[in-house]
Structure formats: C-alpha cells, structure tokens
Amino acid sequence: MKTDLTDTTSSKINKALVLGRRAIGTPAVGMVLTLVIVTDEENAYDALKAANDASREHPSRTLVVIKRVSRSPRDRAKARLDAEVRLGADASTGETVVLRLYGEVVDHAQSVVLPLLLPDAPVVVWWPVNAPSDPANDPLGALAQRRVTDTYSAEQPIHELTGRADNYTPGDTDLAWTRITPWRSMLAAALDQVVCEVTSAEVEGEEFNPSVELLAMWLADRLKVPVRRSVSAGPGLTSVRMESSFGPIVLDRPDGSLATLSIQGQPDRGVALKRRETAELIAEELRRLDPDDTYASALRYGVDRLDEEAALTAPAAAAPAADEAKAAPVAAAEPAARAPKKAPAKKAAAK
C-alpha cells in the first residue's frame, strides 16, 4: 500500500501511517526500532532496498531523508515536504516513509524526523554516502543511539578514517569495519588452534580500501606486532599472512568467494568467505546497538602509526631484496657458463 503526500507535514504523515495500518488489518505497531537513512536521490533506491531486506530480520520503521537541491533562489526560500508512505507488501516487514525535503527545511531535517520516531524504541541513523565528519554532533545523528557510516563511499577513504578516529563517539560504527567481521573471526579461530607467538603480519587488498587499513590496525592493536599492507588487484581483501614462532599462518581469498586457510603442519582448508551484500552488513549492525569498543580501539590505533611501524620494518625487508638484486647477474651468468657442459648430457639422453 502506497500513499503519496505532497506539501505535507509530520502530523499528516503520522495520520497516514495509522490509517494505512488499519486498512491492511494491522493496527498494532510491531516495529523494534527506527532506521533513518540520510541519502541523495541517486543512492536512495539501493539504500532502501538494502534496508527492506534487513527488515526481515529487524522489523523497523524506515525513514528515508532525501535532501533535494533547489536550483533557484525562489525555490531555496520556499520550504516544502513531500512524503511517500509505504505499508504492507510495499515495505517488506516494516513501515517505510520516504521524505523529500525542499528549500529551507533541508537545514532542519531533524524537526521533520523527530515526530515520526517510534516511541520508546532505539534509533539508528545510516549515511550510505556523504556522511558528516562528526556524526554524533550532526542534528540527525544526535537523535540516534547508533550511527552508521561507510568510508568506502568517501572520495578519500583512508583520509576519512583519520577523521572518524578524531571525532569518534560511542555508538559510531562503519560498514568498512562490518565487512571484515568474517576475516577477524577466521583469524582469531586460526590462532586458537596453535600455541605460538606472532612476530609480524601482512594484509593484502585493493588500494584505497578502508577495510584493509582497519584489519591491519586491528591486528596491530591486538597482537602488538608490526603490520605491513600490500596492494593487490582485489576484489576487496585478498590475503592475510601472519609470521609466528610456529610457522606462517595464511588466509588467502583470491576470488572474493572461497578462501584457503594454511597453517604450518596442517592440511589446507577451504573456507566460505564471500563478499557480503549491503543488506547483510546493515542487518549485522542492527543486531547490536551498544558501543563497539573493539572498533574504537582499532580506529584509534591510527593509520599514521601503521605507516610509522612499516617505515621501521621496511629497511629489514629491503635488505634481502638488495642481496637478491646483486646475486641476479651472477645467477644469470652461471647458466651460460654451464651450457657447454650440459650439451653432452642432452646427446646422451637422446641416444
């Protein structure tokens, strides 16, 4: 069931929700939280589709806030609110209200959203794109117990991580962190299987991928070892290698779907480690609404500190490479010198 409201108010939207629930035969409100999505027109469809899929696990009232750009001074001076109310099959298992804000009301979105929040229910705000630098101090973010951003969609993802660390407030989280949950689980399980001391680690993945940096910071923070980052063609994270007193521990995923876990002295094992859709990431974040202390600790470790650790370990890593480069001309010359001795052996084999 869909209801379009043009040039409306929050009270009229609430009335439309009540009438819509009665029309479809569900007068009671069975929602567990309010999910506020702040996005633009271009990304609204994908974000709403992910939220509807996640609502099968977490029935919620979804408020999609779309701030429309007014082209003329006259339009910018005139405030207008259009809404689309979706209930029943059109809103999956929850309720959806699409809010389009025009003119001066764009700067006061919280005044529109506040009357539409479910009473006595948690509030989660998600910015799929264009997240504020300080989500907790954003007018909409101040209404929420949980604030979800995605640095992967930022123009400078790695630089964005530094800003997230500087402005972190309990309740903040990021989908770049959520993406590495299966990796963290597998690596922790691998270390539980052997008694060893990890001496260093290397994380390999796409360039400008914040998940690579977050996984490296998590390893460095928890294991207290230097962690290097390497660039690969992807997709996403491709490999993690930990050097330990027991031997190398490698988790390799070259195709974005199936990974191989290799531990010294044990047979290689295939592990399902597929790249997850946005709906699965949002559903995971909605399972817990308390502050994520592990994310906070890894984020505050800092990208700059990772670079400092890499700079300290780089000379030691470069020395073997230099030795190999010096030995390369000798190795190239040796086959040429041995060629005459190998010729009779080939004739004997031919015979």
N, C-alpha and C positions, 0 to 999 in steps of 0.2 A: 504494500500500500504506500503510495506516494502522495504527499500534499505539498504544493508549491505556494509559497507566501512571498509576495512582492511588497517592498517598502513596509516592512513589518516591525514588530517589537518582540522582546524576550517573553513578555506575558502572553502574547498571541501564539508564540511558538509552544509554550508550555500547554496552553489550551488545546492546540492541535495534537500534541502528544497524548493528552488524556482522551480526547475524542477518538483518536486513532486506535488506542489500546482497547477502548470499548467496542469499536467497530469490528476489530478482528477477534474479539472474545477473550482478551487477556487484560483485564483491568488492573491486576496487581503488577507491581514493578519487581521483576526478578533479576535486576542487574547487580553486579558485585562491585563495580567501580565506574568511574567516568574517565574515558580516554579522550584527551583533547589533542587533535592533530593540527599543527600550525604549518601551513604549506602554501604553495602557489598553485595557480590553475594548471600548470604543466605537469606537476607531480601529484596532484590531488587524486587522480584515478588509481594510480599504483598504490599510494599510501592507504587509501580507503579499502582497496581490495585486500591488502595485507591485514588491515585491522578487522575486516569482516571474517577472514579465515581464522584469525586468532580468537575471535569472539566465540567460536565453537568450544574453545577450552575455557574462556573467561567471558561470559556474557556481560556486556558493558554498554553503557550509553556513549556513543562515539560522536564527538562534536568536531567537525572539520571546519577550521577557521581559514578562510581564503581571503587574503587582503588584496583587493583589486586596485590596479593602478589607474588613477584618474588623469586624463590627458590634458584637460583644460582647467584654468583657474576656477571657472564657474563650477565644474564638477567637483573639484577638490574642496570647495567651500560648502557643498551640499552633502549632508550625511544621509546615507541610505543603507538599509539592511534587507537583503533578500535571503530567504531560507527555503530549504527543501527538507521535508520531514519524511523519513522512510521507516516503515514498520513492517513486521511480519517477514515474508519471504524476501522482500527487497532489502532487508537489513540483517540477513543471516539470523543469528540467535539473539541479537541485541536490538538497540534502537540507534538510528543514525540521524543526525541533523547536520546538513551542510549549510554553513553560514558564509555568505559573500558580503564583505564589508566594502563600502564605497565612501570616499570623501573623508571628513574629519573623524568619523567613527573608527577608521583604521587605527588611529592612535589610542583608541580606548576600547580595545577588543575585550579586555577583562570585564568591563561593565556589561557587555553582552553575554559573556560566557558564565559569569557568576550566578545569575538567576537560573541557569539551565543545569547546574551541577546537581547530581543526586545527593539528597541529604544523608548525612552520616555514612558516606561511602568514600573510599580513597580516590584521589585524583592523580592521574598520570598525564603529563604533557610530553608529546613527542614532536620533535622537529626533524622531518626527513631531510630537509635542505635548509640552508640559510639560518642555522641556529645562532642564537645570540652568544656573545663572548662570555657572558656571565649568566647562565640560565636561571640561577636561583634569584637573581635580582631583576629578572625580566617580569613585567606585570603579570603575564600569564603563568610563568614559572613559579611565581610566589604563591599561586593558588594550589600547587601540587606537592604531594609527598615524594613523588618520583619524577625525575626529569631525564628524558632520553634524547640523546643527540646521535649524530652519525658523522664522525670526522672524515669518513671515506668520501663523502659527497662534497667536502670542502675543496676550495681551489688550491690550498696549500695544506694538505692533510698533516704532515709532520709538524709544521709550524703551529697548526691548530692544537696539537697535543700539548704543547708548552702552555698555551693559553688556558686549556682545560685544567692543567695542573695548578696554575696560578690562581684560578678562580673556583677551585673545587669546593663544593659544599656537600655535606652528607645528603644522599638522595640522588646525586648526579650519577649518570651512567652513560655508556656509549655503545652503539651496536658494533663498533670495531672491536670492543672488548668481548662482547657476546659471541662474536664469530669464532673466537679462539677457545671457547669452553671445552669442546671435544679434544682439542690439542692438549690443553692443560690436564684434562682427566687422563689421557693416554700416557703422557709423560710422567705424571705422578704415579700411575699404576706400574709403569716400567721400572721406576726407581724403587718401588716396593718389592720387586721380585729379586733384587740383588743387593748384597751388602757392599757398598762401595763409597768412595768419596769422589765427587765430581770436581774436576780441576778447571774445565773450561767448556764453553758451548758455542755453537754457531747456528744462527737462524737464517734460512734462505727463503726468499719470496720476491714478489713483484716490487718494483721500485715505486716509491711514494705510496706504499700500502701501510696505513697506520696499525693494522693488526700485527704486522711483522715487528714493528717497534714495541708494541705493547707486550707481545710474547717475549721479546728479548729483555725488556725491562722487568717482567715478572720473573724470568729465570735468574737474572742478575740479582734481583731483590731477595728472592727466596733462597738461592743457593750460595750467594755471596761469592760469585766467580765472574771473571771477565767473559763477556758475550759479544761475539762478532756477528755482523749482519752481512749477508751476501745477496746479490741481485740475481734473480732468475727470470725466465720468461713467463712464469706463472703456470696455471691460474692461482692467484692468491698465495697463500703459504705453500711451499713445496717441500721443505725439509728442515728437520732439527737434528743436530748431531751434538751429543754430549760426550766429552772425553772424561773417563773415570779411571780409578785405580783397578777396576775390574775389567776394563776394556771399553771400546766405543759403544754407545747406545744411540741408534739412529732410527728416526721415524721419518719415512720418505713417502711423499704423496705427489707423484709427477703429473697425474691426470685430473686432479680435483675431485676424485671419487673414492678410489681404493688406495689405502696406504699400506706400507710394509714396515713392520717393527723388527729391527735387528738388534739382538743382544749377544755379546760375546759368549760363545759356548752353548748357545741355544739355537734351535732352528728358526728361520724367518717365519713370521706370522702375518697373514693378511688382515687388515683392519678396515672396517667400513668407516670412512671419514669424509663423507661427501660434503660439498659446499651447500649450506642451507639457504632456503628462501627467507625473504624478509618477514613473512608471517610467522615462521618458526622462531626467528630471533625475537620478535615482539612478544610472542607467547611465553618465551622463556623469561623475559624481563618482567612480565606481569605476574609470574609465579611468586616473586618475592618483592616486597615493597619496602624492606628495611635497607639501611645504608650498606653498600658493598665495600667492606673495609679492605678486601684483597685488591680490588680495583684501585682504591685510593692509594694504597701503599705502592703498587706498581707504577701508577701515574706520577706520583711524587718522586719516584726514583730519578726520573728525568732523562730526556733524550740526550741532553748535553753531557750528563755523566756517563752515558753509554759511549759517546764519542771519545771522552777522555780515557776510558778504560781501553777502548780499541786502539787509541794512539799509543798507549803504554805497551800493549802487546804486539803492535804492528812490527817493530824492528826485529823481534824474535822470529816472527813469521816470515819476514822478508829475507832473513839470512839464508835459510835453506834454498830459497828461490835463486838468490845470487850465486850460491855454490853450484846449483844445477846449471845456471847460465854459463858459468866458467867451464864446467865439465862438458857442456854441449859440443864445442868444437872438437874436443878430444874424442868424444864418443862418435862424432860424425866422421872423423878421420880414421878411426880403427877399422870399420868395415872395409874401407878402401884398401887398407894395408893387408887385410886378411883375405881379400878377394882372390889373389893368385893361389893361396893355399887351399881355398875351398873348391877351385875348379877341378883338380884331380879327383876329389871325393865325389863330385857330381858325375864324372865319367864312370867311376867305379859303380855308382848306383845305377847308371843307365845300362851298364853291362849286366 
